[in-house]
Amino acid sequence: MRTLLLGGAGFIGLHLARRLLADGHAVTVVDDFSRGRRDRDLEAMPLDVRHADLTDPGSYQALEHGWDQIYMLAAVVGVRNVERDPSRVLRVNTLALMHLLDWIERDEPLFFASTSEAYAGGVTAGLVPLPTSESVPLVIEDVASPRFSYAISKLHGEAAVLHGAHAVVGRFHNVYGPRMGADHVIPELSLRAMRGEDPFTLYGGEQSRAFCHVDDAVEAMVRLMATPEAFGRIVHIGDDTEETNIADLAKLVLRVAGKDPVIDRVPAPAGSVARRCPDISLLRRLTGFEPRIPLEEGVRRTFDWYRQGSPRG
């Protein structure tokens, strides 16, 4: 199969590329490398790698057609990036997708990467139950808040692909693993533990998340793209078998690191959702998917990679 990964040099893209190659796909990666990296992990794989700015329609015109699968992973992500430059988030995420929809042929299957942030406002407002299914109302609490720019761009993307392409939308929930940069909670805790921070600052220890290892997320993506009934749907991707609060997560990371510092508890960053846990019943029903990697094993794998690697945020 010929598979196109747009934004494929990033975190999820690289793990997906590795899996698709193992499954026998010929994989082409297109990325502007503003966040994705040409590192040893990427260079070690037999990929067709192309540098392109997907906000430029000419980048799509330079691509051939006839793809068996297309994955749209390109986006500006990360809380720090979103809060620092929300206009860039809206511009890049919207333009890259709309140019894709102008270019794509109707029979080319598309996976669009969305996010649980799409319904985060509903959680905060008390309108959304937990665990959360795909059918909940979507709420943007404040369109002027920089933090919501990412959710707005993905809400627009979900509607655009469902009306404009043969597509499945996957809403990712707290996916983590090796090579995800430094601006997410598990690598951030890991890197600070490695540096021996003491006292160890813990932000929002009372908040809880259901974390999903990237290998499980990739398995869900592959299964969805092989399931005709998934197309035209929004499907949650995550792990609802193990929910943990951030304080317990920090204890796990510190135990893996062999550290025992004094914990300095401080409030969570403004706008952060207190709890997030997906209902993945639809994913199970459509594909038979079950998460396989327990949090402790996944954290150990991730910590070991960061101990050996050189992450970039």
Secondary structure, 3 states (H helix, E strand, C coil): CEEEEECCCCHHHHHHHHHHHHCCCEEEEEECCCCCCCCHHHHCCCCEEEECCCCCHHHHHCCCCCCCEEEECCCCCCHHHHHHCHHHHHHHHHHHHHHHHHHCCCCCCEEEEEEHHHHHHHHHCCCCCCCECCCCCCCCCCCCCHHHHHHHHHHHHHHHHHHHCCEEEEEECCEECCCCCCCCHHHHHHHHHHCCCCCEEEECCCCEECCEEHHHHHHHHHHHHCCHHHCCCEEEECCCCCCEEHHHHHHHHHHHHCCCCCEEEECCCCCCCCEECECCHHHHHHHCCCCCCCHHHHHHHHHHHHHHCCCCC
